[in-house]
């Protein structure tokens, strides 16, 4: 899908080839994803995950999950940056303690 949630596939057969799945399995999966899900934790769109549009499908909650993913990536990068900073600080502190001038 693109950043707006649009998945460009001309047909289910095209999607099956791209996913390297049997056509029957792909048709069943698309049917489940297009159907209402009363047990969905996200009641928006009646629990449907995708919707057929001309030329493909729209992932209905793509923006929500894109923002969650973006935040998770940012948090991971921040944690890595803090870890590198602390390691550098620890190394600098160890170096300053070992370089004592003797008189």
C-alpha positions in Angstrom: 0.0 0.0 0.0 1.1 3.6 -0.4 1.2 6.2 2.4 -2.5 6.9 2.0 -3.5 3.2 2.4 -4.2 2.6 -1.3 -3.1 -0.9 -2.5 -3.0 -0.9 -6.3 -3.9 -4.4 -7.6 -6.0 -4.8 -10.7 -7.6 -8.1 -9.4 -7.5 -10.7 -6.7 -5.4 -12.9 -9.1 -2.8 -10.0 -9.4 -2.8 -9.8 -5.6 -2.3 -13.6 -5.3 0.6 -13.6 -7.7 2.3 -10.7 -5.8 1.7 -12.4 -2.4 2.8 -15.8 -3.9 -0.4 -17.4 -2.6 -3.0 -19.7 -4.2 -5.9 -17.8 -5.7 -8.4 -19.6 -3.4 -6.5 -18.6 -0.3 -6.2 -15.0 -1.5 -9.9 -14.8 -2.3 -10.8 -16.1 1.2 -8.5 -13.7 2.8 -9.9 -10.7 0.9 -13.4 -11.8 1.8 -12.5 -11.9 5.5 -10.8 -8.5 5.3 -13.7 -6.9 3.5 -16.3 -8.3 5.9 -17.6 -6.7 9.1 -15.9 -8.1 12.2 -18.1 -7.8 15.3 -15.2 -8.9 17.5 -12.9 -6.2 16.2 -11.2 -4.0 18.9 -11.6 -1.1 16.4 -15.4 -0.5 15.8 -14.6 2.0 13.0 -15.9 0.7 9.6 -17.7 -2.1 11.4 -14.4 -3.9 11.9 -13.7 -4.0 8.1 -10.0 -3.7 7.3 -10.1 -3.1 3.5 -12.5 -1.8 1.0 -12.6 -2.4 -2.8 -12.0 0.8 -4.8 -11.4 1.2 -8.5 -8.0 -0.3 -9.3 -7.3 -1.9 -5.9 -8.2 -1.7 -2.3 -8.0 0.9 0.5 -6.7 -0.2 3.8 -9.3 1.5 6.0 -7.2 2.1 9.1 -3.9 2.7 7.3 -3.3 6.2 8.7 -3.9 5.1 12.3 -1.4 2.3 12.0 1.0 4.5 10.0 1.1 7.0 12.8 1.6 4.2 15.4 4.5 2.8 13.4 6.0 6.2 12.9 5.9 6.8 16.6 7.4 3.4 17.4 10.2 4.0 14.9 10.9 7.5 16.5 10.9 6.0 20.0 13.3 3.2 18.9 15.7 5.7 17.3 15.5 7.9 20.4 16.3 4.9 22.6 19.3 4.0 20.4 20.6 7.6 20.5 20.3 7.8 24.3 22.1 4.4 24.6 25.0 5.7 22.4 25.2 8.9 24.4 25.4 7.0 27.7 28.0 4.6 26.3 30.1 7.6 25.1 29.7 9.3 28.4 30.8 6.2 30.3 33.8 5.8 28.0 34.8 9.4 28.4 34.4 9.2 32.2 36.6 6.0 32.3 39.3 7.7 30.1 39.4 10.8 32.4 39.8 8.6 35.5 42.7 6.6 34.0 44.7 9.6 32.8 46.0 10.9 36.1 49.2 13.0 36.0 51.8 11.9 38.5 54.1 14.5 40.0 
